[in-house]
Amino acid sequence: GVSAGDEVITTPITFASTVNVIVHRGARPVLVDVEDDTLNIDVGLLEQAISPRTKAIIPVDFAGHPCALDSIGQIAARHNLVTIEDAAHAVGAEYDGHRVGSISDMTCFSFYATKNITSGEGGALTTDNGEWAEKIEILSLHGITLDAWKRHHGTGYEHWAVTYPGYKYNMFDLQASLVLSQLSKIDSFWERRVELKKRFDSAFAGIPEIQCPVEKSNLKHAYHLYPIRIRPEMLTAERDAIMNAIVAENVGVGIHFRAVHLHPYYQNELGFQRGICPCAERYSDRTISLPFYPRMSDADADDVIGAVSKVIQRFRR
């Protein structure tokens, strides 16, 4: 396992929780810059970040685009490391013909309210290692060996025991039923996301001040987010002013993500500074996430397109 003094490699373009789990173990996160096109961890930089203290790699499938999981797995195997894939954005995605969740040593999914399928809160972890699965199940429920349903059987009552200082990470039945009910709809949700993605791509193709998301060919993208990038050298305003102008047009936008190492906690406690991951920083300073969800109507999508186009035209050099 990962413990104090160890290192875990991950990406700066992710939500804070990816890095926080490393910190909670007393280990040090080591950030590897991202690819300029996919915004996923740059495999070409990965191996040089490995040290004798490295125990694991946490690649993040940003926006639903799977990482280069084959190359990452090969590097991890070469150095006897565990790959823990953060697939919070990538439910339903595939890489080289294989479902995300069946490739890495462990894969973590999120069912938060904004995700492609949701239980409000909660998530799931997949692994093909039976020993790990058994331990994870125990850790998820206070570290006890038997849940309430397993203590009673034909031969009587069986005592449970605490074998680890566990956590309360179990979903309750209503949450689980919400997720299960959406599994049969995941393909139709995805198809609608594809339609919206194509609609946005087509509309923004003629606006040189905007860079649309890209994807590689050997995969199935989950299309969780639609983050555009502005080209500030072609505009008279910076990203935040552009965002506020879009909001003034009654279109809600966000940022996915401000690079982890630019947040004050990680700078103050871990010594991270601007300059260590230039590609991530450049993206972080330019990105805007547009509204993007399967129940979005064509009319709503056109409202978003109209607002973005209007604002870009206003600030065009």
Backbone torsions as a table, in degrees:
resi	resn	phi	psi	omega
1	GLY	NA	176.8	178.6
2	VAL	-94.8	132.8	-178.2
3	SER	-142.0	-178.1	-176.6
4	ALA	-55.7	134.1	179.3
5	GLY	92.2	-14.3	178.1
6	ASP	-78.0	169.5	175.5
7	GLU	-124.5	144.4	175.8
8	VAL	-131.2	128.8	-177.6
9	ILE	-89.3	134.1	175.1
10	THR	-151.6	-168.1	-173.4
11	THR	-110.8	151.0	175.6
12	PRO	-79.9	-15.7	179.5
13	ILE	-96.5	86.0	-178.5
14	THR	-165.2	169.1	173.7
15	PHE	-75.2	157.3	-174.9
16	ALA	-57.4	-30.0	-174.7
17	SER	-60.5	-32.1	179.7
18	THR	-60.1	-43.4	-179.6
19	VAL	-79.8	-34.6	-177.2
20	ASN	-62.5	-35.9	-179.8
21	VAL	-63.9	-31.6	176.2
22	ILE	-68.1	-46.1	-179.6
23	VAL	-62.1	-40.2	-179.8
24	HIS	-62.1	-25.1	177.3
25	ARG	-84.6	-0.7	-177.3
26	GLY	79.8	8.1	-179.6
27	ALA	-92.9	171.9	-179.4
28	ARG	-109.4	126.0	173.1
29	PRO	-73.3	134.6	175.3
30	VAL	-113.8	116.9	-173.9
31	LEU	-92.8	129.9	175.0
32	VAL	-111.1	131.4	-176.9
33	ASP	-60.2	165.8	-173.7
34	VAL	-103.8	162.3	171.3
35	GLU	-70.1	144.6	-177.6
36	ASP	-69.3	-28.5	-176.3
37	ASP	-87.3	-54.2	-175.0
38	THR	-86.7	-19.7	-174.0
39	LEU	67.5	11.6	173.3
40	ASN	-87.6	164.8	-177.9
41	ILE	-54.1	135.4	-176.8
42	ASP	-80.9	106.1	-176.8
43	VAL	-61.4	-29.6	179.0
44	GLY	-64.9	-20.3	179.3
45	LEU	-102.7	-6.0	-169.3
46	LEU	-67.3	-48.6	-171.2
47	GLU	-64.4	-34.0	-178.8
48	GLN	-71.9	-13.2	177.7
49	ALA	-87.3	-8.6	-178.0
50	ILE	-78.7	134.5	177.7
51	SER	-128.8	173.9	176.2
52	PRO	-59.4	-18.4	-178.8
53	ARG	-92.0	-6.9	-177.4
54	THR	-69.8	131.0	179.4
55	LYS	-115.2	-26.8	-173.5
56	ALA	-155.5	162.3	173.5
57	ILE	-123.0	131.4	175.9
58	ILE	-116.0	90.0	173.2
59	PRO	-77.1	148.6	-178.8
60	VAL	-119.2	124.5	179.0
61	ASP	-81.2	82.3	-169.3
62	PHE	-65.9	131.1	176.3
63	ALA	64.6	4.4	-178.5
64	GLY	107.0	-0.4	179.4
65	HIS	-89.9	113.0	-179.0
66	PRO	-60.0	143.7	174.5
67	CYS	-68.6	175.3	174.3
68	ALA	-76.1	75.6	-168.2
69	LEU	-67.9	-29.4	178.2
70	ASP	-67.2	-47.6	179.9
71	SER	-65.2	-41.1	178.9
72	ILE	-62.9	-43.7	178.9
73	GLY	-62.0	-39.2	178.9
74	GLN	-65.8	-42.5	178.2
75	ILE	-64.4	-43.8	179.4
76	ALA	-60.6	-43.9	-179.7
77	ALA	-64.3	-38.1	-178.8
78	ARG	-64.2	-29.7	-177.2
79	HIS	-110.1	11.4	177.9
80	ASN	58.3	46.1	179.5
81	LEU	-110.4	157.1	175.9
82	VAL	-96.3	136.7	175.1
83	THR	-101.5	119.1	178.4
84	ILE	-114.6	98.6	-173.1
85	GLU	-80.1	127.4	173.7
86	ASP	-91.0	100.0	-178.5
87	ALA	-109.2	34.7	179.9
88	ALA	-56.1	-31.1	-179.3
89	HIS	-95.3	-3.7	-161.2
90	ALA	-119.0	28.2	174.1
91	VAL	-59.5	126.3	179.1
92	GLY	88.6	-5.5	179.8
93	ALA	-75.2	161.5	177.7
94	GLU	-136.0	151.6	175.2
95	TYR	-132.3	121.2	179.0
96	ASP	51.9	41.0	176.5
97	GLY	84.7	1.2	-179.0
98	HIS	-116.0	140.0	179.2
99	ARG	-65.6	135.4	168.7
100	VAL	-60.7	131.0	-173.0
101	GLY	113.3	-14.7	179.9
102	SER	-117.9	8.9	-171.4
103	ILE	-109.9	-55.0	-175.7
104	SER	-77.9	167.3	177.3
105	ASP	-56.4	-44.6	173.9
106	MET	-140.4	146.6	177.9
107	THR	-133.3	132.0	-178.8
108	CYS	-109.8	129.2	177.1
109	PHE	-113.2	151.3	176.5
110	SER	-114.9	138.1	174.4
111	PHE	-115.9	31.0	176.5
112	TYR	-60.6	165.2	-170.9
113	ALA	-57.2	-29.6	-176.2
114	THR	-92.2	-1.3	-171.9
115	LYS	-81.6	171.3	-174.0
116	ASN	-63.2	-34.6	162.4
117	ILE	-128.2	148.7	-167.2
118	THR	-142.6	148.9	169.0
119	SER	-122.3	17.0	-175.3
120	GLY	87.4	-61.2	170.5
121	GLU	-137.5	163.9	176.5
122	GLY	116.8	-178.4	-179.0
123	GLY	-176.7	-169.5	-179.6
124	ALA	-148.7	155.9	176.0
125	LEU	-129.4	134.2	178.2
126	THR	-117.0	145.3	174.7
127	THR	-159.6	154.0	174.4
128	ASP	-102.4	13.0	178.2
129	ASN	-98.8	108.0	-175.5
130	GLY	-61.6	-37.4	179.8
131	GLU	-65.4	-44.0	176.9
132	TRP	-63.4	-43.0	-178.3
133	ALA	-59.5	-43.3	179.9
134	GLU	-63.5	-43.3	-179.9
135	LYS	-67.1	-41.4	179.7
136	ILE	-62.4	-41.0	178.9
137	GLU	-62.0	-40.9	178.3
138	ILE	-67.3	-44.9	-179.9
139	LEU	-61.6	-31.1	-176.3
140	SER	-71.8	-14.3	-178.0
141	LEU	-130.1	66.7	172.8
142	HIS	64.6	8.4	-178.7
143	GLY	79.4	17.6	-178.4
144	ILE	-95.7	150.3	-171.2
145	THR	-79.2	-27.3	-176.4
146	LEU	-133.2	127.5	173.9
147	ASP	-78.6	178.0	-172.6
148	ALA	-59.7	-34.5	-176.3
149	TRP	-74.4	-25.5	-176.1
150	LYS	-90.1	-5.7	-177.1
151	ARG	-82.1	-17.5	-177.5
152	HIS	-114.1	125.4	177.9
153	HIS	-151.5	-175.1	-171.6
154	GLY	-57.9	-27.2	-177.5
155	THR	-94.7	4.2	178.0
156	GLY	119.0	-159.1	-176.7
157	TYR	-91.0	136.0	177.8
158	GLU	-113.8	129.1	-179.4
159	HIS	-71.4	142.7	174.4
160	TRP	-96.3	160.6	-179.1
161	ALA	-136.8	148.0	174.6
162	VAL	-90.2	117.4	-177.8
163	THR	-111.0	-13.1	175.6
164	TYR	-144.7	155.6	171.3
165	PRO	-77.9	84.9	-169.8
166	GLY	-84.0	-164.4	-174.0
167	TYR	-132.3	169.7	173.2
168	LYS	-104.2	83.6	-177.0
169	TYR	-113.6	15.4	-176.7
170	ASN	-84.3	138.3	171.8
171	MET	-77.6	148.0	173.3
172	PHE	-89.9	167.9	-167.9
173	ASP	-59.1	-39.2	-178.7
174	LEU	-63.3	-41.4	177.1
175	GLN	-60.7	-46.4	-178.9
176	ALA	-61.7	-39.9	-179.1
177	SER	-66.7	-34.0	176.7
178	LEU	-62.4	-44.2	179.3
179	VAL	-65.5	-46.5	-178.2
180	LEU	-60.2	-36.9	-178.9
181	SER	-68.6	-21.8	-179.2
182	GLN	-91.5	-15.4	-178.2
183	LEU	-59.2	-37.0	-179.5
184	SER	-72.5	-13.5	-178.5
185	LYS	-103.0	-1.2	-171.0
186	ILE	-61.7	-34.1	179.5
187	ASP	-69.6	-40.4	179.4
188	SER	-69.4	-36.8	174.6
189	PHE	-59.2	-45.7	-178.2
190	TRP	-63.5	-42.2	-179.1
191	GLU	-61.3	-38.2	177.9
192	ARG	-68.8	-38.1	176.6
193	ARG	-61.9	-38.3	177.2
194	VAL	-61.9	-44.2	179.2
195	GLU	-60.0	-44.6	-179.5
196	LEU	-66.6	-40.2	178.6
197	LYS	-59.9	-45.4	179.5
198	LYS	-64.7	-37.0	179.8
199	ARG	-64.0	-45.7	178.3
200	PHE	-65.8	-46.0	-180.0
201	ASP	-55.2	-46.6	-177.6
202	SER	-64.4	-41.6	-177.0
203	ALA	-68.8	-35.8	-174.9
204	PHE	-93.2	-5.8	-176.8
205	ALA	-60.0	-30.8	-178.4
206	GLY	-93.6	12.0	179.8
207	ILE	-112.8	98.3	-173.4
208	PRO	-66.2	-18.5	179.7
209	GLU	-75.0	-7.7	-177.8
210	ILE	-116.9	133.8	172.3
211	GLN	-108.7	120.7	-178.3
212	CYS	-85.7	160.9	177.1
213	PRO	-62.3	150.4	178.4
214	VAL	-122.2	165.5	176.4
215	GLU	-146.0	153.3	178.3
216	LYS	-89.6	169.9	-165.4
217	SER	-91.1	-17.2	-172.7
218	ASN	-97.2	35.6	-173.2
219	LEU	-155.8	168.7	171.0
220	LYS	-114.8	115.2	-178.3
221	HIS	-77.9	139.3	178.5
222	ALA	-83.1	-14.6	179.1
223	TYR	51.1	53.3	177.8
224	HIS	-75.0	-39.4	-177.4
225	LEU	-126.4	161.0	169.6
226	TYR	-127.3	84.9	-179.7
227	PRO	-94.6	119.1	174.0
228	ILE	-90.1	163.3	171.4
229	ARG	-122.8	133.4	175.2
230	ILE	-89.6	156.4	175.4
231	ARG	-107.2	94.6	-172.0
232	PRO	-61.6	-25.5	179.4
233	GLU	-67.1	-14.4	-179.9
234	MET	-104.2	4.3	-175.3
235	LEU	-127.9	159.9	179.5
236	THR	-96.5	5.5	-179.6
237	ALA	-137.3	154.9	176.6
238	GLU	-82.1	174.0	-175.2
239	ARG	-56.0	-46.4	-175.3
240	ASP	-62.9	-38.3	177.4
241	ALA	-66.4	-38.1	176.3
242	ILE	-62.2	-45.8	178.9
243	MET	-58.3	-48.3	-177.9
244	ASN	-62.9	-34.3	177.8
245	ALA	-68.5	-37.3	176.5
246	ILE	-66.3	-41.6	177.4
247	VAL	-60.9	-37.7	178.3
248	ALA	-64.2	-18.7	175.3
249	GLU	-90.5	14.5	177.9
250	ASN	67.1	35.0	173.9
251	VAL	-122.7	118.5	179.9
252	GLY	-78.7	132.7	179.0
253	VAL	-131.7	170.3	-179.7
254	GLY	-150.5	-170.0	179.1
255	ILE	-131.2	125.8	174.7
256	HIS	-131.3	95.7	-1.6
257	PHE	-136.2	163.5	163.2
258	ARG	-69.5	125.0	-175.2
259	ALA	-52.1	135.2	-173.4
260	VAL	-52.0	-44.0	-172.4
261	HIS	-74.3	-1.4	175.8
262	LEU	-93.0	-5.3	177.8
263	HIS	-80.8	146.2	-173.3
264	PRO	-61.9	-36.4	-177.9
265	TYR	-59.4	-48.6	-175.2
266	TYR	-71.5	-28.5	175.0
267	GLN	-72.3	-43.6	-176.8
268	ASN	-73.5	-39.4	-173.7
269	GLU	-93.2	-30.2	-175.1
270	LEU	-113.2	-6.6	177.1
271	GLY	78.7	13.5	177.4
272	PHE	-67.8	144.0	179.2
273	GLN	-140.0	155.9	173.4
274	ARG	-57.6	137.1	179.9
275	GLY	116.4	-18.0	-176.4
276	ILE	-80.0	-23.2	179.7
277	CYS	-136.4	76.7	-170.9
278	PRO	-61.9	-36.0	-179.5
279	CYS	-66.8	-43.9	177.9
280	ALA	-62.6	-39.3	-179.3
281	GLU	-66.8	-42.5	179.0
282	ARG	-61.1	-44.2	176.9
283	TYR	-64.2	-47.2	-176.4
284	SER	-57.3	-34.4	-178.5
285	ASP	-80.5	-11.8	-172.3
286	ARG	-119.0	-10.1	-170.0
287	THR	-83.2	148.9	172.0
288	ILE	-140.9	124.9	176.9
289	SER	-92.1	126.3	-179.8
290	LEU	-91.9	157.0	174.9
291	PRO	-55.5	137.0	-172.5
292	PHE	-163.6	105.4	-177.6
293	TYR	-159.2	153.4	-169.1
294	PRO	-66.6	-23.9	178.5
295	ARG	-89.2	7.2	176.7
296	MET	-68.2	128.3	-179.4
297	SER	-80.9	162.5	175.4
298	ASP	-60.3	-36.7	-180.0
299	ALA	-64.7	-41.8	177.5
300	ASP	-64.7	-41.9	178.0
301	ALA	-60.5	-40.0	179.5
302	ASP	-68.3	-32.6	174.7
303	ASP	-62.7	-42.2	177.9
304	VAL	-62.6	-47.8	179.6
305	ILE	-58.8	-44.1	-179.2
306	GLY	-63.8	-42.0	-179.6
307	ALA	-65.6	-45.9	-179.6
308	VAL	-63.7	-44.8	-179.0
309	SER	-62.5	-41.4	-179.9
310	LYS	-63.0	-44.2	-178.1
311	VAL	-68.2	-42.8	179.0
312	ILE	-61.7	-41.9	179.0
313	GLN	-62.1	-37.9	-178.9
314	ARG	-64.4	-36.6	-175.1
315	PHE	-103.0	12.2	-179.3
316	ARG	-69.8	136.9	177.3
317	ARG	-70.9	NA	NA
